[in-house]
Amino acid sequence: MEQKNTTLGEFIIENQEAFQYSSGELSRIINSIRLAAKVVNYKVNKAGLVDIVGTAGEQNIQGEDQQKLDVYANEIFIQTLINREIVCGIASEENDDFITVQGSDNCHNSKYVVLMDPLDGSSNIDVNVSVGTIFSVYRRITPIGTPVSLEDFLQPGVKQVAAGYVIYGTSTMLVYTTGHGVNGFTLNPAIGTFYLSHPNMKFPKSGNIYSINEGNYVHFPLGVKNYIKYCQSEEGDRPYTSRYIGSLVADFHRNMIKGGIYLYPTSSKAPKGKLRLLYECNPMAFIAEQSGGKASDGFNRIMELQPTALHERVSFFCGNFEMVEKAEEFMKNAT
């Protein structure tokens, strides 16, 4: 079979042995995410034609205004996972607490929990900018047969068994890893099938793009300010190109393909950072490392951080390995 004709379903079956401990559940989780992504993609592409843009009139646990599509995507992904009876727990950026899932037999026999940001960058929907879904999968800690507890979700990123994202853009792609490299699949909307389009994705060895909201420059720590000046200086292969969309999935996806670094540091406005460790940083860090990149909070490896709360925020530096190391160097020298 030619690689370009490989469907996501076929790829999952062919690589089943890569799913450690799994007897099919992890494959079914990826398949469920694929199904939910197609449903959300359909709604995203109808934005502007039906009443699904704008705020929903509520705020999530982070105090952010929920968009109508946030609520819709959250419900679709949760219900799809619950209906398949393949996870024992779900945590979403849009929900205050985690959800305990039990099977139709009232048992808790599933092995995995899923954490997700159902619609990252949703405030961009109104202006037709790419948005995405981010997901992360862990093997539960508590005994099979018992309800999940908070400790099943508060695991460091190194314990992830799978992570990925869906980007809803000019084309819709699902990109994921199970710890054996990163592969990207593009949706053929005519027949509703994802095909392997980007096998073995890798960050370029060097990059020349930096992605940060420079409007917050005055609020950034000194190390970040110095790194931005370094990126803008006319030395060597610099100045670098500044590209910032404001949608983590879109910025990360571009940088992985073209070579670059994404930064969302702490600031005087957000002293703990803004991005969520469990729903955004850990899964993106897993993908970055599996594609030859690096992810850090400016000083420490993201995936080694021990979470202490479901909605914990951290500083995030992620992208080309050498660029992240250089940013860490500036952070260290500024302390």
Disulfide bonds with the S-S distance in Angstrom:
none
